[in-house]
Amino acid sequence: RSTSKTWLKAGLFLLGLSAVIIALVNPKVGTKTETAKRQGIDIVFALDVSKSMLCEDVAPNRLEKSKQIISQIMNQLGGDRVGLVAYAGSAFPVLPITSDFGVARMFLQSASPTMVSSQGTSLDDAIRISAGYFEEDSKVNKLLILISDGEDHSEGASDAAEEANKIGLKILTIGVGTEQGGPIPLKENGITKSFQRDNAGEVVTTKRNEASLKEIADATNGAYVNGNETKATLEAVKAALDNIEKSDLESKEYTDFNSQFQWFIGLALLLLFIDFLMLERTTAWLKKLNLFNE
């Protein structure tokens, strides 16, 4: 038995084990540059948050139904970017154009009638605010998806749609609610206490108005979709999106480090292989050389 070989084998094993540990850490040196390209379109969702959207003629109510539709449309998107506008008696931007769908969903879920102080439904204001999201000279295709029950308490929605058409903005309108309509519940802690009443004390009945939504869509060669059936709505929106040409939205160059773990794996295999082949007994020919003057 060779004492020196025992120590040598132990040293080789420890060095090999150390190389394996370093390989697992995956040290990186050097740099590489890659270009990430994606194609898509810019989409703005204009969501009606007026009190009439609390009507429960579609389950759970018009507003929550609209949120579900927008969220599931986002699930179908790829490299597209989205923005969000909320409107009632007036409109205001909620979220600028972004590719972060997680943030978009967070802002979407927080949308409610309390976001807007003036009640009613101003479709023309919603279209103008949404159109302001897009750059006129941008070559990226633009789409506005406007979701509402169609009860418009303003004038000029068609004129606003025609102005949007001039900058290349296509509008797809989605109507939620039924033609028979229903009352607007006033709730406290989730329990209906009463219903919205007019100045004469009569219960207000709100109905879906398809005519105004179809007129807006036609002004931009867009389309109107009945949003009461979620599956049919998603199929119609998908078909509309497939007919819009995708554009290069952005091209990013980023720098990353090159992994060097393979060198340490190779060194570890070599050291452990030598350790495996080396016997612990003395080597006769090596002993004859008397390297250590024994």
C-alpha positions as CSV (number, residue, x, y, z in Angstrom):
1,R,0.0,0.0,0.0
2,S,1.3,3.5,-0.9
3,T,0.6,6.3,1.6
4,S,1.4,8.9,-1.0
5,K,-1.1,7.5,-3.4
6,T,-3.8,7.5,-0.8
7,W,-3.3,11.2,-0.2
8,L,-3.1,11.8,-4.0
9,K,-6.4,10.0,-4.6
10,A,-8.0,11.9,-1.8
11,G,-6.7,15.2,-3.4
12,L,-8.0,14.2,-6.8
13,F,-11.4,13.4,-5.4
14,L,-11.6,16.7,-3.5
15,L,-10.5,18.6,-6.6
16,G,-13.1,16.8,-8.8
17,L,-15.8,17.4,-6.2
18,S,-14.9,21.1,-6.1
19,A,-15.1,21.3,-9.9
20,V,-18.6,19.8,-9.8
21,I,-19.7,22.3,-7.2
22,I,-18.3,25.2,-9.3
23,A,-20.1,23.8,-12.3
24,L,-23.4,23.8,-10.4
25,V,-22.9,27.5,-9.6
26,N,-22.6,28.0,-13.4
27,P,-19.9,30.7,-13.6
28,K,-20.4,33.1,-16.5
29,V,-17.8,35.2,-18.3
30,G,-17.7,37.0,-21.6
31,T,-20.8,38.6,-23.3
32,K,-23.2,37.9,-26.1
33,T,-25.7,40.2,-27.8
34,E,-29.1,39.0,-29.0
35,T,-32.0,40.7,-30.8
36,A,-35.5,40.0,-29.6
37,K,-38.2,40.9,-32.1
38,R,-42.0,40.6,-31.7
39,Q,-44.9,41.4,-33.8
40,G,-48.4,42.6,-32.9
41,I,-50.8,45.6,-32.8
42,D,-51.7,48.2,-30.2
43,I,-55.1,47.6,-28.6
44,V,-56.9,50.0,-26.3
45,F,-59.9,48.7,-24.2
46,A,-62.5,51.3,-23.4
47,L,-64.6,50.0,-20.6
48,D,-68.0,51.5,-19.6
49,V,-68.1,51.9,-15.8
50,S,-71.4,53.8,-15.6
51,K,-74.0,52.7,-13.0
52,S,-76.1,51.1,-15.8
53,M,-73.3,48.5,-16.1
54,L,-74.3,47.2,-12.6
55,C,-77.5,45.8,-14.1
56,E,-77.7,42.1,-13.6
57,D,-79.6,41.2,-16.8
58,V,-76.4,39.2,-17.7
59,A,-74.6,37.2,-15.0
60,P,-73.0,38.3,-12.7
61,N,-73.6,41.9,-14.0
62,R,-72.7,43.8,-17.1
63,L,-69.5,45.3,-15.7
64,E,-68.1,42.0,-14.4
65,K,-69.1,40.3,-17.7
66,S,-67.1,43.0,-19.5
67,K,-64.1,42.5,-17.3
68,Q,-64.2,38.7,-18.0
69,I,-64.3,39.3,-21.7
70,I,-61.4,41.7,-21.7
71,S,-59.3,39.4,-19.5
72,Q,-60.0,36.4,-21.8
73,I,-59.2,38.5,-24.9
74,M,-55.8,39.3,-23.3
75,N,-55.3,35.6,-22.9
76,Q,-55.5,35.2,-26.7
77,L,-53.0,38.0,-27.4
78,G,-49.3,37.3,-28.2
79,G,-46.9,40.1,-28.8
80,D,-49.5,42.8,-28.8
81,R,-49.6,45.8,-26.4
82,V,-52.7,47.0,-24.5
83,G,-54.0,50.1,-22.9
84,L,-57.1,50.8,-20.8
85,V,-59.6,53.6,-20.7
86,A,-62.6,53.9,-18.3
87,Y,-65.6,56.1,-19.0
88,A,-69.0,57.1,-17.8
89,G,-70.2,60.7,-18.0
90,S,-66.6,61.4,-18.9
91,A,-63.5,59.3,-19.8
92,F,-60.0,59.2,-18.4
93,P,-57.0,57.1,-19.1
94,V,-56.4,54.2,-16.6
95,L,-53.3,52.5,-18.1
96,P,-51.1,53.6,-21.0
97,I,-50.0,51.3,-23.8
98,T,-48.0,48.4,-22.2
99,S,-46.9,44.9,-22.9
100,D,-47.3,43.9,-19.3
101,F,-50.6,42.0,-19.2
102,G,-50.3,41.3,-15.5
103,V,-50.4,45.0,-14.7
104,A,-53.3,45.5,-17.2
105,R,-55.4,42.8,-15.4
106,M,-54.7,44.4,-12.1
107,F,-56.0,47.8,-13.3
108,L,-58.9,46.1,-15.0
109,Q,-60.1,44.4,-11.9
110,S,-60.1,47.7,-9.9
111,A,-62.4,49.4,-12.5
112,S,-65.8,50.4,-10.9
113,P,-68.4,53.2,-11.2
114,T,-66.7,55.0,-8.3
115,M,-63.8,55.8,-10.6
116,V,-65.8,58.5,-12.4
117,S,-67.5,61.3,-10.6
118,S,-69.9,62.2,-13.4
119,Q,-72.4,59.5,-14.3
120,G,-74.0,58.8,-17.7
121,T,-72.3,57.3,-20.8
122,S,-70.1,59.5,-23.0
123,L,-69.1,57.3,-25.9
124,D,-67.6,60.3,-27.9
125,D,-65.3,61.2,-25.0
126,A,-64.2,57.6,-24.6
127,I,-63.3,57.4,-28.3
128,R,-61.3,60.7,-28.3
129,I,-59.4,59.7,-25.1
130,S,-58.6,56.3,-26.6
131,A,-57.5,57.8,-29.9
132,G,-55.0,60.0,-28.0
133,Y,-53.2,56.8,-26.9
134,F,-51.9,56.3,-30.5
135,E,-49.3,58.3,-32.4
136,E,-50.7,59.5,-35.7
137,D,-47.6,58.8,-37.7
138,S,-47.1,55.3,-36.1
139,K,-47.0,52.5,-38.6
140,V,-48.3,50.0,-36.0
141,N,-51.9,49.0,-36.6
142,K,-54.4,50.3,-34.1
143,L,-57.5,48.8,-32.6
144,L,-60.0,50.2,-30.1
145,I,-62.3,47.6,-28.4
146,L,-65.1,49.5,-26.8
147,I,-67.3,47.6,-24.4
148,S,-70.6,49.1,-23.3
149,D,-74.4,48.6,-23.0
150,G,-74.7,51.3,-25.6
151,E,-76.7,53.8,-23.6
152,D,-75.2,57.0,-24.8
153,H,-76.0,60.2,-23.0
154,S,-73.9,62.4,-25.2
155,E,-73.9,63.5,-28.8
156,G,-71.2,63.2,-31.4
157,A,-70.1,59.5,-31.0
158,S,-70.3,59.0,-34.7
159,D,-68.2,62.2,-35.4
160,A,-65.6,61.0,-32.9
161,A,-65.5,57.6,-34.6
162,E,-65.0,59.3,-38.0
163,E,-62.1,61.4,-36.6
164,A,-60.5,58.2,-35.2
165,N,-60.9,56.6,-38.6
166,K,-58.7,59.3,-40.1
167,I,-55.7,58.2,-38.1
168,G,-56.2,54.6,-39.0
169,L,-58.0,53.5,-35.8
170,K,-60.4,50.7,-36.2
171,I,-63.1,50.3,-33.6
172,L,-64.6,47.0,-32.5
173,T,-67.7,47.5,-30.3
174,I,-69.0,44.9,-27.8
175,G,-72.5,45.2,-26.4
176,V,-73.4,43.7,-23.0
177,G,-76.9,43.6,-21.6
178,T,-80.3,42.5,-23.0
179,E,-82.8,44.4,-25.1
180,Q,-85.4,43.8,-22.3
181,G,-83.0,45.3,-19.8
182,G,-83.4,45.5,-16.1
183,P,-83.2,47.7,-13.0
184,I,-79.9,48.9,-11.5
185,P,-79.5,47.4,-8.0
186,L,-78.1,49.6,-5.2
187,K,-76.2,47.3,-2.8
188,E,-74.7,47.5,0.6
189,N,-72.2,44.8,1.6
190,G,-73.2,42.8,-1.4
191,I,-76.9,42.9,-0.5
192,T,-79.5,44.7,-2.7
193,K,-81.2,47.3,-0.6
194,S,-83.1,49.2,-3.4
195,F,-83.0,50.1,-7.1
196,Q,-81.9,53.2,-8.9
197,R,-84.9,55.6,-9.4
198,D,-85.4,58.6,-11.6
199,N,-86.5,62.1,-10.5
200,A,-90.1,61.0,-10.6
201,G,-89.4,58.2,-8.2
202,E,-89.8,55.4,-10.8
203,V,-87.4,52.5,-11.0
204,V,-85.0,53.0,-13.8
205,T,-84.9,50.3,-16.5
206,T,-81.6,50.2,-18.5
207,K,-81.5,48.4,-21.9
208,R,-78.7,47.5,-24.3
209,N,-78.7,49.9,-27.3
210,E,-77.1,48.1,-30.2
211,A,-77.8,50.9,-32.7
212,S,-75.3,53.4,-31.3
213,L,-72.6,50.7,-31.0
214,K,-73.1,49.5,-34.6
215,E,-73.0,53.0,-35.8
216,I,-69.6,53.6,-34.2
217,A,-68.2,50.4,-35.5
218,D,-69.4,51.1,-39.1
219,A,-67.8,54.5,-39.1
220,T,-64.3,52.8,-38.9
221,N,-65.1,49.7,-41.0
222,G,-65.0,47.8,-37.7
223,A,-67.5,45.3,-36.3
224,Y,-70.1,45.0,-33.6
225,V,-70.2,41.9,-31.4
226,N,-73.0,40.8,-29.0
227,G,-71.0,40.3,-25.8
228,N,-73.6,38.3,-23.8
229,E,-72.1,34.9,-25.0
230,T,-68.5,34.9,-24.0
231,K,-67.4,32.1,-26.3
232,A,-69.0,33.6,-29.4
233,T,-67.5,37.0,-28.5
234,L,-64.0,35.6,-28.1
235,E,-64.3,33.8,-31.5
236,A,-65.5,37.0,-33.2
237,V,-62.7,39.1,-31.6
238,K,-60.1,36.5,-32.6
239,A,-61.3,36.5,-36.2
240,A,-61.1,40.3,-36.2
241,L,-57.5,40.2,-34.8
242,D,-56.4,37.6,-37.3
243,N,-57.5,40.0,-40.2
244,I,-55.3,42.8,-38.9
245,E,-51.7,42.8,-40.1
246,K,-49.1,42.6,-37.4
247,S,-46.3,45.1,-37.2
248,D,-42.8,45.0,-35.6
249,L,-43.5,46.6,-32.2
250,E,-39.9,46.6,-30.9
251,S,-36.5,45.2,-31.4
252,K,-34.4,44.8,-28.2
253,E,-30.7,44.2,-28.0
254,Y,-29.5,42.9,-24.7
255,T,-26.2,41.6,-23.4
256,D,-25.8,38.3,-21.5
257,F,-22.9,36.3,-20.1
258,N,-21.8,33.0,-21.6
259,S,-22.0,30.0,-19.3
260,Q,-18.7,28.3,-18.5
261,F,-20.0,25.3,-16.5
262,Q,-19.0,22.8,-19.2
263,W,-15.3,23.4,-18.6
264,F,-15.6,22.6,-14.9
265,I,-17.8,19.5,-15.6
266,G,-15.0,18.3,-18.0
267,L,-12.3,18.9,-15.4
268,A,-14.3,17.1,-12.8
269,L,-14.8,14.1,-15.0
270,L,-11.1,13.9,-15.8
271,L,-10.0,14.2,-12.2
272,L,-12.5,11.6,-10.9
273,F,-11.7,9.3,-13.8
274,I,-8.0,9.4,-12.9
275,D,-8.9,8.9,-9.2
276,F,-10.9,5.8,-10.2
277,L,-8.1,4.3,-12.2
278,M,-5.4,4.9,-9.7
279,L,-4.7,2.0,-7.3
280,E,-3.6,2.6,-3.7
281,R,-0.7,0.1,-3.9
282,T,2.8,1.2,-4.8
283,T,3.9,1.1,-8.4
284,A,7.0,-1.1,-9.0
285,W,8.6,0.9,-11.9
286,L,7.9,4.2,-10.2
287,K,9.6,2.9,-7.0
288,K,12.7,1.9,-9.0
289,L,13.1,5.5,-10.1
290,N,13.5,6.5,-6.4
291,L,12.1,10.0,-7.1
292,F,12.0,10.7,-3.4
293,N,15.5,9.4,-2.5
294,E,14.1,6.8,-0.1
